[in-house]
Amino acid sequence: MDDVILETALPLPRYARGKVRDMYDVGEQLLIVTTDRISAFDVVLPMGIPGKGRVLNTLSAFWFRRSRRLMPNHLITTDVADYPAALQPHGEMLAGRSMLVRKAERIDAECVVRGYLAGSGWRDYVRTGAVCGHALPPGLLESQELPEPIFTPATKADSGHDENISREELASRIGPELASRLEAASLAIYAFGRAEAQQAGLIVADTKFEFGLYQGELILIDEAFTPDSSRYWDIDIYEPGHPQPSYDKEFVREWLRESGWDMEPPAPMLPDDIVRKTAAKYTEALRRITALPRSQ
């Protein structure tokens, strides 16, 4: 297995630290380093998943390049040789798990698109008959495809839980014109990625995007269609009516639920077999998606 990178220390000013990504200030640009940290229930676990950072970084770069004709994004390069001279001694660690990006003004909203009834959307539907204010037909099954994809924004929290909000609440926070643009962009990118993933035998049940403003232009930032930001299911075994196996932290979440952990820090150590199974799921997602034929 690959070495696990949980922390980075580079000779650049630290811009921000997320649950998984470390960001460094490179003047007009940012360096994003995707570590092997893993979080569950909004808590970062004490161990990492081998290879996870490179999987997430490679998949985001793949989708950024594939979708850029549809929507501009922040990716500049993943080639370490093009990074600042101060980073060249760290090239081995940075290779495959980092990208140089445009420094955009982040819009504080999680732009979630749901094409299937799963997760918190399913729980909302059972309770209210709607998902984040979207009224849905009665009698839908768990994991069932929705009549059409829906946009369900959430707050963007640097720590703690993101919270679902209505489209009206989003408009009141950032303005109706920008909210409308985020919704249209999110639905369009989801439709693109969903159609592409079908060629790999995968369903994108739902996903989340983040956007920013760069020189007045709306661009896609952060990550794109990774197993951390998207719920991938296998078309061949998809069966509505119950939860579906997914290419993400499923093994981790299931083990933590059964462990008796109270979901408050600190999180327990994961058994080796759970770490191995989770690493294999991320790697399989990478293999299947990056085998897609080149875009025309």
Secondary structure, DSSP 8 states (H G I E B T S, - for coil): ----------SS-EEEE-SSEEEEEETTEEEEEE-SEEEETTEEEEEE-TTHHHHHHHHHHHHHHHHTTTS-BSEEE--GGGS-GGGGGGHHHHTTTEEEEE--EE-S-BEEEEEE--HHHHHHHHHHSEETTEE--TT--TT-EEEEEEE--B---SSS---B--HHHHHHHH-HHHHHHHHHHHHHHHHHHHHHHHTTTEEEEEEEEEEEEETTEEEEES--S-TTTEEEEEGGG--TTS----SSSHHHHHHHHHHT--SSSS-----HHHHHHHHHHHHHHHHHHHTS----
